């Protein structure tokens, strides 16, 4: 078969001398053997099903792209140098040399995999992302069109912030329905404190009074209220949770304009009825 090299996990080191002797006994030239450290979890133990997805199909189900997973796995046992991380298969093949393989165990860092997958999603052609996005929305029983504006306007801020396809629709459901869930921890932290109810009503009044509901106008109104309270965060965080149900997402001003003035004000007044009194 003309095999020149056998590269495998270091759990096979003890078998190597036997394999070499078998080759010699058969009158064949043994290949060169190389052994790479095992992939370990955060505790330094061999990665297994108990640590999360262990099969390629499971990663696919969780919304990871094949290219991103391949890129991530290659870098677990090898480094190309020059701090390169996002690479095509062709670039990895061209740059690969055995001398740059790592001698220490590689830790399977799910946070890094999630980051890398997000980079691949952000670089996807819009039509590819849109196709998967619509499939996920349909599977969740949600409409394909947002409550206001067109779909691409919503996808502009959503795509670069999507880390895995499993994030959809949870990271953007509030653009498509009024029946969106609220994260309990975000509500407790941002809406429950005293005075938040009054703040939300005041901001609804301020938004309704704006001549135009534009990014610039919304930003000025929020900043003005933030200055009166001694900090922008006291306004931004409650507004975000009130209109989206979650603590993270697209830029607040962009998000508010995409949702639209009428819906934003209605959501603020609705949230104010259950938010912290005062």
Buried (B, 14 or more C-beta within 10 A) or exposed (E): EEEEEBEEEEEEEEEBEEBEEEEEEEEEEBBEBEBBBBBBBEEEEEBEEEBBBEEEEEBBEBBBBEBBBBBBBBBBBBBBEEEEEEBEEEEBEEBEEEEEBEEEBBBBBBEBBBBBBBBBBEEBEEEEBBEBBBEBBEEEEBEEEBBBBEBEBBBEBBBBBBBBBEBBBBBBBBBBEEEBEBBEEBBEBBBBBEBBBBBBBBBBEBBBEEEEBEEEBBBBBBBEBBEEEEEBEBBBBBBBBBBBBBBEBBEBBBBBBBBBBEBBBBBBBBBBEBBBEE
